[in-house]
Structure formats: structure tokens, C-alpha cells
Amino acid sequence: MIDQHIEDRSRSRRRWVSLSWALGLALWAVAVRGQGQPVTEPDFDVVNVDLTGQLFTNVMPFDVPFILEGALPAGAIEIEVYCTKLQFERGKGPDLVIPAAVKAAHGKAEIQCWEGGPRVWRNVLDPASPPPKFRVLIPPIEAEQYYQFLFQYRKQVSPAEAKAFAEKVQTIVGSSLWQTGAPPAKWPAHGTLLESELQTIHDELSAALREVTGAERVVVPGSVFDPDAPFATVRDRFNGDLRPIRQAQGQIAASLENYDGEADTLGALLASLPPDQPLLAKLQAALAGLVAAGQTSLGDEVAALKALASLQPAPAVDSGARASLEKLVTFRDEAVRAVGATRDALGEVGQLLASLAAGGARQELGSSLTSSGALSAEELVALVAMADNQGLVGKPHRAAGRALQVLTEEIAEPLSARQAALSKLARDYETLVGGAVAVAGSTTGGVVTQFKNYASFDAGIAWVPEISEFSNYVGMNLYTRPVNKAAALSQLGNFRQTFSRRFSFTIGLTLQGVGDGKTREDLFNNQSLVLGVGLRLTGSVRITAGAVVFLEKDPNPLVDDDQEAVSPFLSLSLDVDVLPALKGVGSLFRTQ
Amino acid sequence: MAITIHSRLTVTPDTIGFPSGPIKLTQTLSSDLGGEVATIVYDLDRRTNVEFKTPTGTTQELVLQGVEIPGTPTQRVDIVQLVETGGGTEVALVEIDQTIRSENTRRDSVTLAVQH
């Protein structure tokens, strides 16, 4: 009787403990009904992204919103986040989308990650002191999927970038316009410029602008750098920008032809003025004789006549000289020296010849040469005639003078005009793009959401009606799909839509034995097996139905052959993650 | 005898549509022999369908004969008009080449931007 009384009291105490658990669970269940409400930011998972390395530094969660955080690209004022769900076959991995296609694919229903366009972060602080990080709240995405993200950010073109672009303008326009549409022997290019050629130069400039800014797009609305405008609409402005440069090149090319023409003329005339031209050689010998006789003041005249033997023709403009403006200027400087020397030499001889009949000391020299018999009167007249505009010396002297005029004056004007136009264009474009909005992007490789979220652990109270027992147990819940317990079920849809996130198989052990020593024993020492299927009612509260597995004793006390037996149960359980929060609640129901 | 260009050929206006209005070509020339007669030829790119409009039709080569070039630098002006014959050349910049022939040959050019 005493034993029976003690056992009854023990059973009663266990029931009260179990009931207190049940009440605690019920209270807590009420308390957590509101957990589907939006949570505050500290509860969000934060996933770091490295835009430079184009990768995420940790795995992304699923079914819950999360924050993407990363270092802000220099100068960025706005970031848009696009996402594409990658299609892939098991075993092959995902097929990455090319970066430009991520944004385009974003709007397609079958591969979009979320509805409602890109997620946007804007820098609302002083642009001079940008925050070091951006943070973007990302809507829930699915489990066990591969995703690709595009981070498109806007920034302003800095003065340094604008200046770097201006230098590129000088290089690209200078080089392209110099060569476009002509073989090297005809450079600098001139003549008609077709729209296709114009567009090529425009494309090169646009690419250079993207390169110096590190951006995919630079938006200068209404200008030649408006990427949204068809080329046809910027063409008229762009060809007007290039016209002064191209015109200067046309005039440089014309001047080079003029120079070549004069150089040819000079070459032919010098060929008709051989170093040993008889009359000039005779004059040189006569004057040399006078110098030898003591008239040393005639030394310069003798030297001038001697110099005719080493006259150089004007250098021709070859392809090497036409290769660039710099090479052309170098050629021009060398040609000026060569042609100048020839013109000066011819000029000195021409002056000497003309002066033999012009009166004064030189005319006396001519008279003395004829009276001494060094020259005949006819020879003296012929020598003087050589200095005429159409004479053997005068004509090449004029040709050399014209060639020199082309080099020093005629070609100088378009050379400086071209440089001025090119510099102005670079300055104008520098001003145009300075402060403009540049759009850059960084695309991640394939990123994957969490895979291993199929199980959770519960502690609960099970009612086993057949044996009139409440039994505490701990169990493991196995889901048929990944489940993020942090995700509020109410935000994932209605009961039907969230069924797969609620349903699980349960396997566990009772915490107290269900054996009575007479009709049943526990399966393992003082614990029995719990098997069942459950449904989550809220994020952490589950109702489970199943069976407790124990050993049934044979009614015959002489037979020691216990058989496994099952008894159905219904349970209410709580996720173990929230148990620490229940410490206080549990103490309220503790029996004294 | 020879011609010297003192001031390069300039064009007004420098941006045109087709058909263009009057285009003024201005230049300062002199002869280094006190004056001479020259032939001035204006040319257009044969690859295009841009032509000069003349009283008798259109041409890509405009020849002015018997042009007096004085010995002192003197400004001279020629007026031309451009038209597009046919279509589809897609010209962005068009160049008018000038050749002055006398004792020597002198070349010059101007470039016009085409508005569509």
C-alpha cells in the first residue's frame, strides 16, 4: 500500500511537471504568434560582398530578407542591385550569365530573384565624405539555388578623370583623324569623312571615356556622349567638333603637295646647274687668281661660288615624315635648314652675279675681269643674266624661296590651327564630362544559398492517451526541403503555400520513462522512442502526432519475453533554439 | 612665274545641309612676278555624290580660267553651291580641294561639316 501510494504521488508529480510544460508552451505559443511581423534590422543576416573581387564572402541565407554590405566604390553615389537566378543541370554547375545580360535578364519572370525592380542604395551624405560601406536590404531568395548579382553603381566623373579623358581625346582624335581613310603615303588624311568613319572615332572616344572612369556608361544627356541617343542624333554635333581638325589636315596635306611640287622644281633646276658649269667655274678661277694675287677681300665670293658644288636638293616628304604630326614637324624643321642653306647659297651667288653689272665696286670688278682677259664681255653679260628671275641661278633661288615659304609660313598656319582645334576639343570634352554621371558595374560569379537546413531539434510534451501519460521528449525534425527557421511563415504565404516548410518527420526519445514495471518497460533503460510527423504552427511551435515505442511485458510473470509495442501520442513541442528564452516563464509554473 | 598663298582658303558657312546655300570661299594670293594669269580648279571627292551646282547642271570639278593674280597680296572670293545627287553616300565631312595652276601649282582646301 505504501509503495502504491508513493508511486501514485510520483505519477501525480510527473503529470504536474508535464502540465506546467504544456501551459508554458501554450503561453509561449501565444507570445510568439506575432513573430511574423517585420523584424528589426539587427535581426537581419548580413552578407558581405567584395565588388573588387566580385564575390561574396559568405553564403547567403534563404527565405528571409538579408542585408548585402560592401565597401563603397570610390565616388559612388548610388548602387542598384540586380539578381538573376542561374539555370543549371545537376552535376554540371550553373551557366554564368555575361554581366551585361544580368540586368537585362532581371525583368524576366522565369529567372528573376524578386519582384519590383532593382534594390537601390543612395548616398545621402556629403559626397565629400562618403561612407565607407553601402548596405542594401535584399528580399528573400530561394534555398539551394545559384544566383548571379550585378551591382551597378553611379558616380560622378572626377576632375582627374575628366583631365585624363582630355588627354585620351588628344591621342585618339589626333591619331584617328590623321590616318582615317587614307594610306600612309597620303597622311594626314583629308577629304570626305564618311559617317561610318565618324562613328568609329566616336566609339573609340566613348570606350576611352569608359576606360578612364572605370564605368560601363557615362551619361551626358544631350551631348555627343549620351549613350542613350542614337548615333544619328549626335552625328551632326560630332562632325562639327571634328571639322576644324580635319580642315587643318586638309590644308597641311595641300601644303605638303605644294612643297613637294616646289622641291621637284628645285631639284630639276639644280640639275641644270651642275657644279662644274663652265662659265661659273671660269668666274670662280678668275676670282681665286685675284685672291692669290693679294685681293683677299674676294674670299667670300670665291667661297660662295665653291658652295654651288655642294648644293643639296630639297628633301622629299616620305611616309615616315607623314606618320604623325610630331614626325612631320621634325621633318619640316630639317627641311627648313636644308632648303634654307640652298636658297642662301644661290642667293649669294645671284647677288654676286647681278652686282657685276650693277655699278659700284662690283661693277669695277667685272670691268677689270674683262679688261684683264679673264672673261669676255659676252661671258660677263651671260653671268649677270644668270641672276635674273628666269636665270640659271635666279630661277632655282626663287624655287627654293617658295619651298621655304611653304615650310615656314603656309604649312605653319594649319599645323598650329590643328593643334589649337585639338586642344580646344579636348578642353571642351573635359568640361563636358566633368561631373557627369558614370555608371559602373560589378558582377559576381555564381553564388549559392544555404544547403544544409533540413533538420531542427525540438523539446516537447507528448500526451499518450492509451497509457494515460504525459511524457517530455526531445526530438529531431527532418524536413523534406531546406527550412530557415528564422523566416517568418506568415511572410512566405498561406498554410498551403508553406506546408512544405511546416511538415517534418520526427524522431526522438522520451525524457522520462513510460514503463510501469508491470505491463511495459522503456525501450532503452528509462527512455522510449518517439516517432511521428509534425507541423509547425508558428516559427518555433510544432504539433506532432505519432507513436511512442516501448516494450510490452508478457502478462505471464514466468515469461520473460518483452515485445516492442507502440502507443499513439499527440504532442506540442518547442524549437530548442528558443528554450533559453523560456527560463523565466518555466519558473512561474514550477511546483514547490 | 609663281603664285604664293598668303592667307589660306576659308569657308563661310562651315556647316551646311544639302542642297546648300551660297558658300563663300575666301583666300589671299599674290604672284611673285608682279601679276600673272592662273587657272583655279575646285574639286570634290569622286567617291561621293556631292557636286557643285552650276547654271548648266552639276559637276564635281569647277574650273575658273583666266584668273588674274596681282603682284601684291590680294583677297579673292569665289561663291559655290553644293548639292547631293542621288542619295545614300552618308557624308559627314566634305572637303573642297583647290588647285591653282600657273608657273607653279598651289593647292589648298576647306572642309565643311554636313548636317542631316
Interface residues (C-beta under 8 A of the other chain):
Chain A: H190 G191 T192 L193 L194 E195 S196 E197 L198 A232 R235 D236 N239 G240 L242 R243 R246 Q247 G250 Q251 A253 A254 S255 E257 N258 G261 E262 T265 N389 R398 A399 R402 Q405 E410 E413 P414
Chain B: A2 T4 I5 R8 L9 D14 T15 D32 L33 D45 R47 T48 V50 T89 E90 V91 A92 L93 V94 E95 D97 Q98 N104 T105 R106 R107 D108 S109 V110 T111 L112 A113 V114 Q115 H116
